[in-house]
Amino acid sequence: MTVPMSVASERRGKCELAFVVNGRRENIRVYPMERLLDVLRHELNLTGAKEGCGEGECGSCSILMNGELVNSCLVPALQAADAEITTIEGLAAESQLSALQSAFLECGGAQCGICTPGMILGARHLLNKNPEPNADEIREALSGNLCRCTGYAQIVEAVAQAARHRSSE
Amino acid sequence: MAARSRPAKQSMSDQRIIGKSVPRKEGRDKVTGAARYIDDMTLPGMLYGATVRSQIPRGIIKRISFAPQFDWDEFVVVTAKDIPGKNCIALIGDDQPCLADGKIDHPEEPILLLAHADPHLLRKAVDAVTIEYEPLPAIFTMEESEARTEIIWGTDNTFKTFLISKGDVDSVWCTADFIVEGEYTTGAQEQLYIENNGVIAAFDPQQGITVWGSLQCPYYVHKALMALCALKEDKVRVVQMETGGAFGGKEDYPSIIAGHAALLAMKSARPVKIIYDRTEDMTATTKRHPSRTRHRTAVSKDGKILGGEIDFTIDGGAYATLSSVVLSRGTIHAGGPYYWPNVRIRGKAVATNMPPHGAFRGFGAPQSLFAMERHMDRIAQTVGLSPVEIRRRNFLQPGQTTTTEQTIREEIDLSKLLDRALELSSYTAKKKRFAQENQTGPIKKGIGIATFLHGAGFTGSGERYLASVVGVEGCADGTVRVLVSSTEFGQGTNTVLCQIAAEALELPYDDVCIAQPDTNQVPNSGPTVASRTAMVVGNLVRSAALGIKQALIADGLLSDKYSPEEFRAACKHHIAKRGELRSIARYDPPPGVFWDDEKYRGEAYATFAWAVYVAEVAVDLSTYTATVKEFVALQEVGKVLHPILAKGQIIGGVAQGIGFAIYEKVVWQNGRMQNGQMTNYIMPTSADLPKIRVFFEELGNVHGAYGAKGIGELPMDGPAPAIVNAIEDALGVRFDSIPVLPEDIFETVFADGVR
């Protein structure tokens, strides 16, 4: 369910939000303090970002905002003005999975799948900053994304495989 | 990646798809974000629903008042009086009300439901409903429940008792060289699936009620809704959406939330969505039962168990729900993988004024096996043998009987399994090295083992009562579809059942798909619980698949030997001619299986999985933090149908077991969980877990599809005792309660004067 950060501030009226989501310019009207997670899910129908805890602990709502990994449940919509946003829906080009997505599929990195979009974006963020991370660096980088199914090992393998794949390209 | 080689003909021993890590069926949707979970679904005109819950653990509702600043005519309000059928959650018993009617038995008990189109306003409205109570004295511990100063359930606060009795225990005490006693307790554990509970319900006077939800057991919800809404079988439809983790936590609870949404939908004539937020999910829904196990064991001087008494008690919370079955599994597993010539095991589930505890992976076994495996180390110390040797001398052997007098018929060699685990973990060398290194410095290292078993499938006559039904059908395009109510929530149900059908029909994996579980479309293949899906349902899928092949052969459309192209053509032809190609398989209990429900004696399970786990820990005596450094998980689980999925199940289960042992503590106050947030209930992150090395032995299993046994729950049983045994090895002090948190280590170490 949508839980506003502050009902009172939200009711002050909608305002314009212009930003770029997955390479596409969007101009929509939002309540300034609406959570970016809700804007993406409800206004733009990008339901890949999930709400797990609503308090920035689980990372299942992770997205990239101006290249940084953020919990979209903690970002007020207006803070995304003019930002460049990447969600899981922006990773696969047409029908071609990204290297990370393929690796998650092949290594067993996705079980129930609810943490997977956030986890993949967390991994993408890591590989952007550190193209050849070792296992400890991968574990450290993903420690803000909780997964209850896998025990993380196959996720770590997937990220390492994707890194190898990207470096050999 | 995919099973692309398509040799059409092969023998059973030359399996093409079984044993191969084919791609997860719904995996692509999961990595692209396209997979549809319940909160991703919206229906036109949909309202949002919310629950007003009790703030007290026990009492009488005196008055419900609604704050005047809201226009309550805008809201749909449902109370117990609006229930068309019976006010209960039909499961095993019917003692749990769907909505409290006058009486409160636990904190967070649902009292009243609200729905509104604006979820923000709805949330405010929940706080604007005031319930006035007359409080009654409440009880929160097993001991208080047993003292019976307050009777809160039935005549004696007892949901269920079991007695397993083998041989003559009373005669062993006088012949024993040692009598070893111990008491062991385990805390509640939250399943903590990352997707909270949620459903959408829609009502149509002609079609009845439809519920879409995040759930494990569509037909459990179906049964509960029939009773609650007074609707006939064909007027209730339950559809499982992609489910973001469950682990038992979505076995029985979805019947409650589905019932709530259904009541709101019936009253409002609009679709209603209820999605819990994290705190509501953690504080109001089920957890693993807290437990207390007492052991008293007679042992000979050469370390043989002569006999013993085991008292296993679990806290069921306020209503009976699944406690009797959790108790059953825990009681049967209480003796571990050891031979007991004489034993008396008493199991008891008691009532407290806590939210009902429920199913969580392992289902009673992790609790009683924690006690058994801690107790084995205590026996070893008493007798003066090593933890390894004491186990070796007491392992069940083929031909011997378990505590329920089930004869072990498979050729399991636990001693050999143990040897392999010791070798893989360098146990002996490490144990010696740690003892030396621990003499200096603040980091104390230890290594511990746990040996255990887990029964696959429903207990005793359970599978016979379930009488599961599975369908396999041919589609108009010549492909094949599996029809089951067995659900996917991460474990790999979709993939494994499609592998089995493809193997049986000698078709490529990609030619087989699985239907979305929808009670209007699929037969009742039973609940997705008890590590039964691959083994029991898988076997039925194989039979049903062979049924459509036989139908095509009987129809003259197919010969014994065929290519996938020939099969597709035959399938299309058959459907064009007859409109349908469908085969149904029903569970048929294996002959010669005996189980006595009264005496709790006989074949408790069709088969057991066996395991030896080795944990290596480091305890930092400057922070009092225990960390698992290495972990070896060796198990015999029959045929491994899909190596990557199987490995994923084991690592994931071990991770939850590590949480159970040293991280996850539910803090209770007056029966309410105080730390119902991910901020203060701590589950392991990727940075907390060690490398978990997984190894399989494959004995096979005559009862399971292509030799499979159950695997899902097994890895939950062993980590906690192995880790706590390792902590004792590191520090030389005993911990008999989990979780073992830094504050527990601090207190115990100081009390013991280790420093």
Boltz contact constraints between the chains, C-beta under 6 A:
constraints:
  - contact:
      token1: [A, 1]
      token2: [B, 48]
      max_distance: 6.0
  - contact:
      token1: [A, 1]
      token2: [B, 119]
      max_distance: 6.0
  - contact:
      token1: [A, 1]
      token2: [B, 275]
      max_distance: 6.0
  - contact:
      token1: [A, 2]
      token2: [B, 119]
      max_distance: 6.0
  - contact:
      token1: [A, 4]
      token2: [B, 120]
      max_distance: 6.0
  - contact:
      token1: [A, 7]
      token2: [B, 120]
      max_distance: 6.0
  - contact:
      token1: [A, 47]
      token2: [B, 40]
      max_distance: 6.0
  - contact:
      token1: [A, 48]
      token2: [B, 33]
      max_distance: 6.0
  - contact:
      token1: [A, 52]
      token2: [B, 194]
      max_distance: 6.0
  - contact:
      token1: [A, 53]
      token2: [B, 278]
      max_distance: 6.0
  - contact:
      token1: [A, 53]
      token2: [B, 678]
      max_distance: 6.0
  - contact:
      token1: [A, 54]
      token2: [B, 277]
      max_distance: 6.0
  - contact:
      token1: [A, 57]
      token2: [B, 678]
      max_distance: 6.0
  - contact:
      token1: [A, 57]
      token2: [B, 679]
      max_distance: 6.0
  - contact:
      token1: [A, 58]
      token2: [B, 194]
      max_distance: 6.0
  - contact:
      token1: [A, 58]
      token2: [B, 678]
      max_distance: 6.0
  - contact:
      token1: [A, 60]
      token2: [B, 194]
      max_distance: 6.0
  - contact:
      token1: [A, 88]
      token2: [B, 33]
      max_distance: 6.0
  - contact:
      token1: [A, 89]
      token2: [B, 33]
      max_distance: 6.0
  - contact:
      token1: [A, 92]
      token2: [B, 32]
      max_distance: 6.0
  - contact:
      token1: [A, 101]
      token2: [B, 31]
      max_distance: 6.0
  - contact:
      token1: [A, 104]
      token2: [B, 31]
      max_distance: 6.0
  - contact:
      token1: [A, 105]
      token2: [B, 23]
      max_distance: 6.0
  - contact:
      token1: [A, 105]
      token2: [B, 27]
      max_distance: 6.0
  - contact:
      token1: [A, 105]
      token2: [B, 31]
      max_distance: 6.0
  - contact:
      token1: [A, 106]
      token2: [B, 1]
      max_distance: 6.0
  - contact:
      token1: [A, 108]
      token2: [B, 644]
      max_distance: 6.0
  - contact:
      token1: [A, 108]
      token2: [B, 648]
      max_distance: 6.0
  - contact:
      token1: [A, 110]
      token2: [B, 27]
      max_distance: 6.0
  - contact:
      token1: [A, 110]
      token2: [B, 30]
      max_distance: 6.0
  - contact:
      token1: [A, 110]
      token2: [B, 31]
      max_distance: 6.0
  - contact:
      token1: [A, 111]
      token2: [B, 490]
      max_distance: 6.0
  - contact:
      token1: [A, 112]
      token2: [B, 244]
      max_distance: 6.0
  - contact:
      token1: [A, 112]
      token2: [B, 245]
      max_distance: 6.0
  - contact:
      token1: [A, 112]
      token2: [B, 489]
      max_distance: 6.0
  - contact:
      token1: [A, 112]
      token2: [B, 490]
      max_distance: 6.0
  - contact:
      token1: [A, 113]
      token2: [B, 30]
      max_distance: 6.0
  - contact:
      token1: [A, 113]
      token2: [B, 35]
      max_distance: 6.0
  - contact:
      token1: [A, 114]
      token2: [B, 194]
      max_distance: 6.0
  - contact:
      token1: [A, 114]
      token2: [B, 195]
      max_distance: 6.0
  - contact:
      token1: [A, 114]
      token2: [B, 244]
      max_distance: 6.0
  - contact:
      token1: [A, 115]
      token2: [B, 194]
      max_distance: 6.0
  - contact:
      token1: [A, 116]
      token2: [B, 30]
      max_distance: 6.0
  - contact:
      token1: [A, 116]
      token2: [B, 31]
      max_distance: 6.0
  - contact:
      token1: [A, 117]
      token2: [B, 33]
      max_distance: 6.0
  - contact:
      token1: [A, 139]
      token2: [B, 686]
      max_distance: 6.0
  - contact:
      token1: [A, 139]
      token2: [B, 687]
      max_distance: 6.0
  - contact:
      token1: [A, 140]
      token2: [B, 687]
      max_distance: 6.0
  - contact:
      token1: [A, 142]
      token2: [B, 686]
      max_distance: 6.0
  - contact:
      token1: [A, 143]
      token2: [B, 685]
      max_distance: 6.0
  - contact:
      token1: [A, 143]
      token2: [B, 686]
      max_distance: 6.0
  - contact:
      token1: [A, 143]
      token2: [B, 687]
      max_distance: 6.0
  - contact:
      token1: [A, 148]
      token2: [B, 192]
      max_distance: 6.0
  - contact:
      token1: [A, 148]
      token2: [B, 193]
      max_distance: 6.0
  - contact:
      token1: [A, 148]
      token2: [B, 194]
      max_distance: 6.0
  - contact:
      token1: [A, 148]
      token2: [B, 245]
      max_distance: 6.0
  - contact:
      token1: [A, 149]
      token2: [B, 245]
      max_distance: 6.0
  - contact:
      token1: [A, 149]
      token2: [B, 490]
      max_distance: 6.0
  - contact:
      token1: [A, 149]
      token2: [B, 652]
      max_distance: 6.0
  - contact:
      token1: [A, 150]
      token2: [B, 648]
      max_distance: 6.0
  - contact:
      token1: [A, 150]
      token2: [B, 652]
      max_distance: 6.0
  - contact:
      token1: [A, 151]
      token2: [B, 651]
      max_distance: 6.0
  - contact:
      token1: [A, 151]
      token2: [B, 652]
      max_distance: 6.0
  - contact:
      token1: [A, 151]
      token2: [B, 655]
      max_distance: 6.0
  - contact:
      token1: [A, 152]
      token2: [B, 686]
      max_distance: 6.0
  - contact:
      token1: [A, 152]
      token2: [B, 689]
      max_distance: 6.0
  - contact:
      token1: [A, 153]
      token2: [B, 651]
      max_distance: 6.0
  - contact:
      token1: [A, 153]
      token2: [B, 692]
      max_distance: 6.0
  - contact:
      token1: [A, 154]
      token2: [B, 648]
      max_distance: 6.0
